[in-house]
Amino acid sequence: MRRFFHLLLIVTTAVALAACGGQDAPDSGSDGDGRKLVVYSGRNENLVRPLIDRFAEESGIKVEVRYADTTELTATLLEEGDATPADVFFAQDAGALAALAAEGRLAELAPRVADDVDPRFVDPDDRFTGVTGRARTFAYDPAEIPELEVPRSIFEVADPKWKGRLGLAPANASFVSHMSALRVEFGDEKVKKFLADLAANEPQLFDSNTLVVQSVAAGEVDLGLVNHYYALNEMRERPDSPVVNAFPKEGAFVNVAGVGILEGAEHRDEADEFVAFLLSQEGQDYFRTETNEYPLVAGADAPAGLPALGELDTIQAPLAELGKDLESSVRFIEDAGLA
């Protein structure tokens, strides 16, 4: 877990990254008229490969995809600089895109491509846009915890009543970005105290949100801090699973999976088409129905069984702020003893 955190500091070398893994996937599409696109994808291959294949088939563009962890790919892109073969970065986390934008690695998006996306989920300088929303929620079993006892504030999980009862994945990029958003909203001192109190509460730590939700379902922890779709995916795979979501009121956060085009992209026209496809009705419907993520285009329905995105009380931290000081967010988590 500590090694993951140091990757988040984006100071690793290209050699070290090669040793970390991140296998390239086979190409999608055919050579056709010679059009090509190179995508670095921090989104899981199982989640997005079908959609990328659909884009390749419909557009006739040959798509080469490198799948790896979002943090790993962010460091890779910074190491490669202008020599990167990537045209597009499809990231699972806004903080990573904001960090690249701050280093001048992302180009402006095509005019009007993100006009239908809620402005709070688009970089104010148009260097990247959210594609889907991922709300931070508490996963719990209502047979074990009455709904009225579920925390209404993120900060409540640091209360001694939850000692040993909370599961979380502090090495996950979503947790780091959530802490960054809390810092923007409430200030560093409150977040440092919260993390220290949280660590003192002896939460059970996991390597992924999936494991957190599975632990809640198995009755090993009472509460899990995760992204909303993990509970929905658990229920889809195991209909008898008792896990449901609760949306907190204070300290709630909607992160995004998003996309940016690399500065100097060799295949700029194809990159523009890909971004437009992700934000099209076809692309947004795919995420809503297949991955249970929130579409971000105006007028799109929420995944079945979820409140509308506009109904959620969330931190309004600008996406560009999340990537400005990831290092401090990581350090706060480490200093609290959660790494």
N, C-alpha and C positions, 0 to 999 in steps of 0.2 A: 504493500500500500504506500509506503514511503517513496518508493521509486516512482509510482504514479504521480505523487505530489510534485516531485522534482521535475517531471515532464511538464507539469502545468506551469512551471516557472519559465519554460521555453528557452532553456539555455543549454540543451543537449546538442550534441554534434550529429552530423549526418551519419557518421559511422555508427554511433550508438543507436540511432534510430533504425538503421538497417538491421541491427542485431535484435531490435525489439519485435520485428515482424511486420504484419500488415501486408498480406499477400495480394498481388494484383489479380483481378478476376478476368475471365475471358472477355473478349470484346463482344459488344452487342451490335447488331446491324451488319451491313455489308458495305463493301467499298463503294458500290453504286457509282455516283458521279464524282467520287473522290472527296466528298465532304466528310469531315471528321471532327470529333470533340473529345477532349480529355478531361475527365471528371475525377477529382479527389473527393471521395465520399466518407465522411465520418458517420453517416447513417449506416445502420446495420444492413448487410447485404440481403438478408432474408426479408427485411422490411421493404426495401426500395428497389431491389433488382427487377421485380416484375414491372414496376412503373417505368424504369429506365429502359427496359427492353421494349415496352410499348412505345415510348418516345422514338427509339431507334427505328422501329418498324414503320411508324407513321411518317416519320420525317425523311427516312432513307439515309440518315447520318450514321456513320460508323462511330460508336461510342466506346471509348476505352475508359475503364473505371479502375481506380485504385481504392480498395476498401481498407480502412484502418481506423483506429481510435481518433476521434476529433482532435484531442490534444496532441497526439503524435503527428498528425498531418499538419497541424498549425506550426509546430516546430519545424517540420520538414519544409514547408513553404517558406518559412523565414530563412532557413539554411540555404535553400535553392535560389532564393532571390529572383533576379531577372531570368535566370537560366531554367526556371521550372517549366516542365512540359505541360503543367496543368492549365486549363482554360477556366475551369469552374471549381469552386469549393462548396460542397454541399455539407454543411456542418450540423451537428446535433445541438449546438449551443451558441447562443448569441454572443457570449463573452469571447469565444474564439474568433468569431468574425470581427468583432470590435477591436480585438488586439491586432489582427492583420490590417484592418483599416487604419489604425493609429500609426502603423509602420509604413503606410503608403503602398501597401501591397494590393489593394483592391481598387478597381476602376469604377467610375460612375456607371450605374445601370442605364439601360436604354430609357429614353424619355417615356414617361407614362406607363411603363410596364408594371409598376407597383401602385398605380393610382387607386386601385380598388382595395388595397390593403389598408387596414386601420393605421393611421400615421404613427401611432405609438409603437407599432411593430416594424417600422421602417427606419433605417439609419437616416438622421436628419440631413446628411450630406449625400444620400442616395448611393452609398457604396455597397450596401447589402440590404436585403429584405427578409423578413420572416416568411416562412412558407406554412408552418403549422404552429399552433400554440400547445404548450405543455404545462398544465396547471400543477402546482405543488399542492398535494393533499395529504390528509391522514387516512391511511388504510386501516380498517378495523373490522372486527367481527361483532355485529350488533347483538348477538346472543351472549357475548361476554362483556361488552361495554354498552350501556344505554347511550343512545344518541346524545342526550343532554349532558353526559359526562365527557364527551369528546372535547378536547381543547378547542376554544374558539380563537385562540391566539397562538402563533408559533412559539412565543416566549413561555407559554404555560408548560411546555414539555420539560422545562428546567425546574419545575416545581418538584420537591421531594416525593410527592405522591406518585410520580411516574418513574421513580428510581428502579432501574433494571427492567422496565416494562416497554421501553421504546427501542425500535430497530431503525437503523438508518445506514446509508452508504456514503460516508463522508468523503471518499475518494472520487465519487461520481462528479462529473463536471456540472451536473444540475445543482448539486448541493453547494458547490463552490460559487456558482453564479447566484444562487439564492442568497448566500451570505453577502455577496457583493451588493446585491439589491438592498438587503437590509442595511448595509453600511450607508448607502446613498440616502435611504429614507430616514434612518434613526441615528446615524453617526457611529463612528468607530468604537467609542468607549462602551456603548450599550451592546454592540455585537460582541466585543471581546468578553464582556462580563457574561453574556448569554452563553457563549461557547464554553467558558470556564465552568459555569453552573451546569451546563448540559453534560460536560464530561464528568463532573462530580456525581451526576445522576447515574453513571455507569450504564449508558445505553449499550445495546448489543450492536456490534458493527459488522457490516456485510460488504462484500465486494460489488454487489449490484442491487438495483431496485427490485429486480425479479426475485432475488433471494430474500429480500425483506418481506415482500408480499407473501411468498411461500411460507415464511416463518410465521406470519400472522395467521395464515390459513391453517397451519399446523398447531396453533395455540402456543407457540414458543415465545412469542412476544404479543403484547396486547395492542400495540399501536406502531404503525410504520410511516415514516415521512418519505414520500415517494412522488413520482409524477403520476398524474391521474390515470393514464392508460394502462399502467401495470396491473391495477386491480381489475380493470375491464378485460384485459387479456387473460388474466387468471380465470375470470368467470367464463370467458368464452371457451377456454381449453378444458376447464373443469366446472361444468354448470352447477355442481353441488357445492362449489367453494363458498364459504360464508363471508368472504371479504367484500366490503363496500368502501366507497370514498366519502370523506367528509371534507368540505371546503372551509378552511379557516377564514376568519374575518380580518384579524390584525396580522400583518406580516405575510399575507398571502402574496404569491408571486406567480405570474405566467411568463415562463421563459419561451423561447421560440427555437425551433429548428429552422435554419435559414440558409440562404445561398448568396454568394458573391462571385463576381467575375474578376479574375486576376488581371492586374495591370499588365498591359502588353500582350494579352492573350492572342495566340496565333490564329485561333479560330473564333473570332469575335462574333460573327454573324450567327454561327451555330450555338455559341454560348447564350446569345440573346434569345434564340428560339427555345433553348432548354429552360431558361428562367421563366419565359412566358408560359411554357407548357406546365411547369410546376404550379403556376398561379392560375391556370385555366380551370374551368369547371371540371374537366376530366381529372386533372391532377388533384384538385381539392377534394373531389368526391372520393378518390382513391384513398386519401389519408383518413377521411372521416369514416369510411366503411371498413377499411382493411387494417388500419393501425390505431383507430379510435383517438386520433389527435384532432384538435380543434382546427378547422379551416380558418384562414385569416382574411379571406376575401369577403367583402361586404355582401350581406344577404345569404351567405352559406349557412346551412343548418349545422347545429352542434351534433356530435355523435349521439346516438340514441341513449336516452337515460341521463344525459348530462344537462346542467343548466346552461343557458346561453352564455357565451363569453362575456357579453356586455353586462350580465347580471352579477359577475364575480367582483368582490371587493379585493383589489390587488394593488400592490406597490406600483407606482407610476414611474419607476426609474427609467430614464432614457436608455435604450439599448447600447448606445455608444459609450455610456458610462461604465458598463459592466466589464469592458475589456481594458480599461485604463490602468487598473492596479490589481490585476489578478494575483500578483505576487504577494501583496499584503493579505488578501483574503486567504490564500493558502497558508501563509505564515501564521495568521490568527488561529486557523484550524489546527495546525501542527503544535503551536504553543499551548493550546488548550489540552493537548494530549489525545486528540481524536484521530491522529495519523500514526 
